[in-house]
Amino acid sequence: MTLLVGAVIVHDRARDEVLLLQRGPRAKFARGRWDLPVGKADPGEAVTDTALRELREETGLVVAPEDLRVAHLVHGRSGVESPNGFLTVVFAAERWSGEPENREPHKHTALRWWPIGALPEPGIAVPSMREAVSGYLAGGVGMSARGWE
């Protein structure tokens, strides 16, 4: 069974920044690295609902479903909680309500806006996050494959 995951690129167009979370020291994946708000789907949950729920739980931001657009797909062969692979659907949102805050400090060390031209370097960022943001900025829907080589 493939694990379904939802993520959101929150893009403040006026400031040309994206919102990222830094994974905490006990994270199962990519400890200490910067990533998008992201999480696994609950059983029977639509991936759009997953992305919106995870965004709200992690940052407090609320996005209307109609304000999401698909930006990138990540298909991994295996992962921490997905020995049979995972599919992450990365959405982009340019409209939201609320002020961002780290609502899960037990999971994330920090939350901050990053200028598009100065995203965290590959060594401190989740690689698929950088690929997803780059693809989103290019205007198309991109795809990354992990572990299929």
N, C-alpha and C positions, 0 to 999 in steps of 0.2 A: 504494500500500500504506500502510495506517495503522500508525503506530508504537504498540506497546503498552507502557505504563509502569505500574509498581507503586509505591505509596507507603504509608507507615504513620504513623498518628497514635499515638504511644506516650503513653498517658494514665495518670499516676500519680494515681489517685482520692484517695488519702489526703492528698496535698499539693495536689491539684487543679492539676497542672502538666502541660505537654506538652513533649516533647523536640524541639528544633529544631537544625538545622545552619546555619551561616553559610557561604554559597558563597564560594569563594576568588577572588582577583584574576584568575585565568586561566580561570574558569568560562565555558563557552560561552553560558550563559543566566543572567541575573539575578545578575551579579557583586556580591558583598558583601551580598546579601539573605538573609534568614532563610527557611528552607524545611524541609519534612519530609524524613526519609530517603526517597529516591526514586531510581529508575533504570529504564533500558530493559530490556525482556525480551530474553533471548538467543533465537536461533532455536529454535523448538519448545518453549519454556519456558512453563509455565502462569503466569498473572499472580500467583497466590498465591505460587508459588515465587519469582518475581521479587521481590515485595515482601519476603519473608522473607530472601532472599539479600542484597538491597541493605541491609536493616536490619542484618544481621549484618556485612557488609563495611564499612559506614560507621560503625557504633556499637558493634559487638561484642555487641549484645543478641540473644538467641535467643528466638523466639516459636514456640509450637506452632501448626501450621496450624489446628487447631480453635479456637484463641483469637483468630483474626482474624474481623472482621465488616466487611462493606462499609459504608463511611461516606459516600462521595462519588464522583462521576465528573466528570472534566474532559475535554471534547471540544474539541480545538483544530483550527483549520483548517490551520495550518502551524506549524512550529517550527524550531529550529536544525538538528536532524538529522531532521526529518520534513516535507519539502516537501509531502507529501500528507496531512498531518494526524496527530494523535496522540490516543490515548485513555488517560487516566490513571485507574486504579482505585485509589482511596484507601481503605485499610483502617484500622480502629482496633484497638488491642490494649491491654488493661488488665492483662495478665499477661505476664511475661517472666522470663528468667533472665540473670544477668550484670550487670555495672556498665557504664554507658555511658562510652565514650571515643571521641575523634576518631581513628578508625583510618585515615583517609585525609587526613592533614594537607596533602598535595599538592593536594587538591581542596577542602578545607574549612578555613576560618580558625578556626572555633570550634564548640563543641557545648555547649548548655546547656538547662536546664529553664526554661520560661517559665510564670509563673502564668497560668491561663486568663483572668483579668480584666485582664491586662496584657501581651497578646501584642504583638509588635513592630508599630509603626505601619505603615500601608500603604506609605510611602516606603522603608522598609527591610525589608519582607517581600514575598515572592512573593504576589500577590493571590489566586491560587487556593488557597494554603495557608490564608489567613485564612478564605476561603469554606468550605473543607473542614472546618476545625475548628469554625466556627460551625454548619454543618449537622449535624455529628456531635453537638455539644452540644444541638442542638434535638431530637435523637432520631430523625431520619429519614434517608433516603438522599437527598442533594441532588445537583444537577448544575450545572456551570458550562460555558458555551460561550465559547470564545475565538476571535475573528477571523471570526465568521460574520455580523457585522452587515452 
